[in-house]
Amino acid sequence: MARALELAADAAAAGEVPVGAVVLAPDGTVIGEGRNRREETTDPTAHAEVLAMREAAASLGSWNLDGCTLVVTLEPCLMCAGAMLQARVGRLVFGAWDDKAGATGSMYDVVRDRRLPYRAEVVGGVAEDAASALLRAFFDARR
């Protein structure tokens, strides 16, 4: 989570919503990382989680991230939760809950929906205070 928080701070410094993500291989090695880059790239899919999963897939030479863990500073949205399922990420660890757009326990719980063929373990609230503080400072500065 420490590296994800660093990436989130980098995103904020670049004018992006401060979200950072890393993907860990089953042995705990970082194989992918990303931070929000939507403004920079004008790409609506350039969320931290998606970028981290793309890098992890390239690192492994496979789209299948089964056994990997996605660590992210903010609860994933519907798009990112869906991408997690498509990539077969087995575990999600996140910091701040997202009561407005969260799709892994807040508004929705897509990654644990029993109607879907694949589900992921979810651990929320890890370093929640630090992740929330980054988001709060970012949005307070824009109001």
Order of alpha helices (4+ residues) and beta strands (2+ residues): alpha-beta-beta-alpha-alpha-beta-alpha-beta-beta-alpha
